[in-house]
Amino acid sequence: MVATDRERYTPALMGTLAEICTPNFITVAPEDTLGEVAERMSAQNVGAVVVKDFGRLIGVLTERDMLRAMAARVHTSDARVRQWMTEDPITAPPDTTFEEASKIMLDKGFRHLPVVDGDTILGIVSLRRVMGGRRPSDK
């Protein structure tokens, strides 16, 4: 059987989020300042953080949210995460396939997806990692 050009050049999005989700994600509180969070994001080279209140996921703060805040000329030492985060983010269970996850993110227009098992946050995956289907050890 000969592969068509499309099959040859379109990578298959096979696998599940459980395979690429890492437990090394940053958790912040809604009362943290944007400056504090930006320092942590920069130090760990991540594009999104999980916002928890009393142990419950209430939001996600991303690079885009930070840019919106900067465009509004807020003072990062005064502005709080709760003012700029994306509330009640869409989440996915660990058995979500790469294809399903990429479709969710592309259709909804965001690049980071929290992976949850019930009330437990397992991690957060980026569209880049999902589209590449890379393992956590791949950078």
C-alpha positions in Angstrom: 0.0 0.0 0.0 1.4 3.4 -1.0 0.9 6.5 1.2 -0.7 9.5 -0.4 1.0 12.8 -0.3 -1.4 14.0 2.4 -0.7 10.9 4.5 3.0 11.3 4.0 3.1 15.0 5.1 0.4 15.3 7.7 1.5 14.0 11.1 -0.9 11.8 12.8 -2.1 13.2 16.1 -2.1 9.9 18.0 -1.9 9.6 21.7 -3.5 11.1 24.8 -2.9 14.0 27.0 -1.9 11.6 29.8 1.3 10.9 27.7 2.4 14.5 27.5 1.0 16.1 30.6 3.6 16.9 33.3 2.9 17.5 37.0 5.4 20.4 36.9 3.0 23.3 36.5 2.8 26.6 38.3 -0.1 27.2 40.6 -0.9 30.8 41.7 -3.5 32.4 43.8 -6.1 35.0 42.6 -4.6 37.6 44.9 -1.1 37.2 43.6 0.2 40.2 41.6 0.9 40.0 37.9 4.5 41.0 38.6 5.0 38.0 41.0 3.5 35.6 38.5 5.4 37.0 35.5 8.7 36.4 37.4 7.7 32.8 38.1 6.6 32.2 34.5 9.8 33.7 33.1 12.0 31.7 35.5 10.3 28.4 34.5 9.8 29.3 30.9 6.1 28.6 30.8 3.3 30.3 28.9 0.4 29.7 31.3 -0.3 29.1 35.0 -3.2 27.5 36.9 -5.1 29.7 39.2 -6.5 27.9 42.3 -8.6 29.2 45.2 -9.0 27.0 48.2 -7.6 24.1 46.2 -10.1 24.5 43.3 -9.2 25.4 39.8 -10.9 28.8 39.1 -8.8 30.1 36.1 -5.8 30.2 33.9 -3.5 33.1 33.4 -1.6 33.1 30.1 1.0 35.2 28.3 -1.9 36.7 26.3 -3.6 37.8 29.5 -0.4 39.4 30.6 -0.1 41.3 27.3 -3.7 42.5 27.7 -2.8 43.9 31.1 0.3 45.5 29.8 -1.6 47.1 27.0 -4.0 48.5 29.6 -0.9 50.0 31.3 -1.6 48.4 34.7 1.1 48.4 37.3 2.3 44.8 37.7 2.9 45.3 41.4 -0.7 46.3 41.9 -2.7 44.3 39.4 -4.0 41.0 40.7 -4.3 37.7 38.9 -8.1 37.6 39.4 -8.6 40.8 37.3 -6.8 39.3 34.2 -7.2 35.5 34.3 -9.5 33.5 32.1 -12.1 32.3 34.5 -13.6 28.8 34.5 -11.3 27.5 31.7 -12.3 24.6 29.5 -10.5 21.5 30.7 -9.9 18.0 29.4 -9.5 14.6 31.0 -6.2 12.7 30.6 -7.7 10.3 28.0 -8.4 13.1 25.6 -6.6 12.4 22.3 -4.2 14.8 20.7 -6.6 15.3 17.9 -9.5 16.1 20.2 -7.4 18.5 22.3 -6.0 20.4 19.3 -9.5 20.7 17.9 -10.8 22.2 21.2 -7.9 24.7 21.3 -8.0 25.7 17.7 -11.8 26.0 17.6 -11.9 28.1 20.8 -8.8 30.2 20.0 -6.5 29.4 22.9 -3.1 27.7 23.3 -3.2 26.1 26.8 -5.5 23.4 28.2 -5.6 22.2 31.8 -5.7 18.5 32.1 -7.9 17.3 35.0 -9.1 14.0 36.5 -12.2 14.9 38.4 -11.2 17.7 40.7 -7.5 17.0 40.5 -5.4 19.1 38.2 -2.8 16.9 36.5 -1.1 19.6 34.5 -1.5 22.0 31.6 -0.6 21.2 28.0 0.2 23.7 25.2 -1.0 23.5 21.7 2.6 23.3 20.5 3.2 20.1 22.6 -0.2 18.6 21.5 0.4 19.3 17.8 3.9 17.8 18.1 2.7 14.9 20.3 5.9 15.2 22.2 6.7 13.5 25.5 7.4 15.6 28.6 11.2 14.9 28.2 11.1 16.4 24.7 11.7 20.1 24.7 
